[in-house]
Amino acid sequence: MHCCTNLIIVKILVIGGAGYIGSHVARAFLDSGYDVTVFDNLSTGSALNLFEDATFVHGDIMRPLQLREVMAEGFDGCVHLAALKAAGQSMESPGLYAEANISGTINILNALLAESVGNVIFSSSAAIFGSPAYLPIDEDHPKDPENFYGFTKLEIERLLEWYGRLKGLRYAAIRYFNAAGYDVGGRIGGLERDPENLLPVVMEVAAGIRGRLSIFGDDYPTRDGTCIRDYVHVSDLASAHVSAFEHITGSQASISVNLGSERGVSVSEMVMKAREVTGREIPAEVAARRPGDPAELVASSALARELLSWEPRFSDTGTLIDSTWRMYCKHYGIT
Ligand SMILES: NC(=O)c1ccc[n+]([C@@H]2O[C@H](COP(=O)([O-])OP(=O)(O)OC[C@H]3O[C@@H](n4cnc5c(N)ncnc54)[C@H](O)[C@@H]3O)[C@@H](O)[C@H]2O)c1
């Protein structure tokens, strides 16, 4: 389906669209000619991430009536990105995560059914897989989350399956690996809030906001002893949402796909590249391993490539770091 065929305007509701990934997803749908409404409570998102060509509704997924009201306006599909996402915090506050992620999603799914919105794209996570039994991690990999956050994502995938089976809801569950980078055109206004991932922390050191980087373990069985992760550019993730929506509406079939660059980058490699791109020293020291950190996590995105004709365009380390550094320079007035 093309959104503008015969001037039919296709309406998408992006829940969590003021956040880091959601703003890029909203931008990707807008760029493809969709009519976009962002629904967000701005708890971790930012008004700076809202676009003039999208409608904004300040609302909370914990309030079912608000969801019903906005969905009653009629949408062809919904992207659901609103969640708590700190794996460590989820182990300390499982109740908080169960409510925000699982109950919040139940509210969304029930509102979708009540208002006859038949398609949903869900932000799932590589955390559903837990420690890798083999690499790269494909869709058949055992699903055994090691933290409560991953458990909430897996439970939501199961809910989607049942709502699909019982009520015909069509869905795409997209399991992101490590999202990184910013829109290369500089069109996103706000920095990700309280980021915990490697690249933003490296940028904070480069910008002088943090003294030094802690590298958690350099004795892993990897090529340089530091952990290897799969970083995928947020704009590559975003374009997959548009393709996934077009796929599930066109084929009338639901999908669950892994999404990563399929390239493993070690912590040391990322830091060295960041020194090169930013021209900054970026002091780093080796600290103890963190419990539950697997040595290596790399995705197989073969299914996404096959079903969605998806190819990462911006997920090389140079573009990931350069686009992030530009945002930090803008934000902190670094010249
Ligand atoms: N960042 C990653 O590397 C990564 C990896 C895998 C999966 N994910 C998933 O992607 C999604 C988006 O992550 P992100 O990194 O953009 O996080 P984010 O915190 O920047 O975005 C979440 C957005 O949802 C909004 N929100 C939160 N609770 C809400 C509520 N109750 N009602 C309405 N809006 C609410 C926030 O204000 C924010 O705008 C999340 O579901 C996350 O679990 C992220």
The ligand as an SDF file (V2000), in Angstrom:
LIG
                    3D

 44 48  0  0  0  0  0  0  0  0999 V2000
   16.6950    2.7430   23.1280 N   0  0  0  0  0  0  0  0  0  0  0  0
   16.9550    1.4650   22.8250 C   0  0  0  0  0  0  0  0  0  0  0  0
   18.1140    1.0840   22.5440 O   0  0  0  0  0  0  0  0  0  0  0  0
   15.8270    0.4620   22.7830 C   0  0  0  0  0  0  0  0  0  0  0  0
   16.1420   -0.8850   22.5070 C   0  0  0  0  0  0  0  0  0  0  0  0
   15.0930   -1.8120   22.4680 C   0  0  0  0  0  0  0  0  0  0  0  0
   13.7800   -1.4000   22.6490 C   0  0  0  0  0  0  0  0  0  0  0  0
   13.5100   -0.0970   22.9400 N   0  0  0  0  0  0  0  0  0  0  0  0
   12.1040    0.2930   23.1410 C   0  0  0  0  0  0  0  0  0  0  0  0
   11.7950    1.3700   22.2680 O   0  0  0  0  0  0  0  0  0  0  0  0
   10.7930    2.1990   22.8530 C   0  0  0  0  0  0  0  0  0  0  0  0
   11.2340    3.6490   22.7820 C   0  0  0  0  0  0  0  0  0  0  0  0
   12.4510    3.7820   23.4900 O   0  0  0  0  0  0  0  0  0  0  0  0
   13.2520    5.1460   23.5480 P   0  0  0  0  0  0  0  0  0  0  0  0
   14.6950    4.7890   23.6570 O   0  0  0  0  0  0  0  0  0  0  0  0
   12.8070    6.0580   22.4790 O   0  0  0  0  0  0  0  0  0  0  0  0
   12.7670    5.6930   24.9770 O   0  0  0  0  0  0  0  0  0  0  0  0
   12.1860    7.1210   25.3910 P   0  0  0  0  0  0  0  0  0  0  0  0
   12.0810    7.0840   26.8860 O   0  0  0  0  0  0  0  0  0  0  0  0
   12.9780    8.2120   24.7800 O   0  0  0  0  0  0  0  0  0  0  0  0
   10.7290    7.1170   24.7470 O   0  0  0  0  0  0  0  0  0  0  0  0
    9.5660    6.6660   25.3790 C   0  0  0  0  0  0  0  0  0  0  0  0
    8.4770    7.6840   25.1190 C   0  0  0  0  0  0  0  0  0  0  0  0
    7.2510    7.2090   25.6940 O   0  0  0  0  0  0  0  0  0  0  0  0
    6.6760    8.2440   26.4770 C   0  0  0  0  0  0  0  0  0  0  0  0
    5.9160    7.6120   27.5610 N   0  0  0  0  0  0  0  0  0  0  0  0
    6.4220    6.8650   28.5720 C   0  0  0  0  0  0  0  0  0  0  0  0
    5.4200    6.4660   29.3900 N   0  0  0  0  0  0  0  0  0  0  0  0
    4.2760    6.9580   28.8580 C   0  0  0  0  0  0  0  0  0  0  0  0
    2.9150    6.8970   29.2490 C   0  0  0  0  0  0  0  0  0  0  0  0
    2.5380    6.2630   30.3800 N   0  0  0  0  0  0  0  0  0  0  0  0
    1.9820    7.4900   28.4730 N   0  0  0  0  0  0  0  0  0  0  0  0
    2.3600    8.1590   27.3450 C   0  0  0  0  0  0  0  0  0  0  0  0
    3.6290    8.2710   26.9400 N   0  0  0  0  0  0  0  0  0  0  0  0
    4.5740    7.6810   27.6910 C   0  0  0  0  0  0  0  0  0  0  0  0
    7.8430    9.0710   26.9780 C   0  0  0  0  0  0  0  0  0  0  0  0
    7.4930   10.3950   27.3640 O   0  0  0  0  0  0  0  0  0  0  0  0
    8.7790    9.0390   25.7750 C   0  0  0  0  0  0  0  0  0  0  0  0
    8.4740   10.0820   24.8830 O   0  0  0  0  0  0  0  0  0  0  0  0
   10.5700    1.6640   24.2510 C   0  0  0  0  0  0  0  0  0  0  0  0
    9.4330    0.8340   24.2190 O   0  0  0  0  0  0  0  0  0  0  0  0
   11.8090    0.8350   24.5220 C   0  0  0  0  0  0  0  0  0  0  0  0
   11.5430   -0.2050   25.4390 O   0  0  0  0  0  0  0  0  0  0  0  0
   14.5090    0.8410   23.0120 C   0  0  0  0  0  0  0  0  0  0  0  0
  1  2  1  0
  2  3  2  0
  2  4  1  0
  4  5  1  0
  4 44  2  0
  5  6  2  0
  6  7  1  0
  7  8  2  0
  8  9  1  0
  8 44  1  0
  9 10  1  0
  9 42  1  0
 10 11  1  0
 11 12  1  0
 11 40  1  0
 12 13  1  0
 13 14  1  0
 14 15  2  0
 14 16  1  0
 14 17  1  0
 17 18  1  0
 18 19  2  0
 18 20  1  0
 18 21  1  0
 21 22  1  0
 22 23  1  0
 23 24  1  0
 23 38  1  0
 24 25  1  0
 25 26  1  0
 25 36  1  0
 26 27  1  0
 26 35  1  0
 27 28  2  0
 28 29  1  0
 29 30  1  0
 29 35  2  0
 30 31  1  0
 30 32  2  0
 32 33  1  0
 33 34  2  0
 34 35  1  0
 36 37  1  0
 36 38  1  0
 38 39  1  0
 40 41  1  0
 40 42  1  0
 42 43  1  0
M  CHG  2   8   1  16  -1
M  END
$$$$
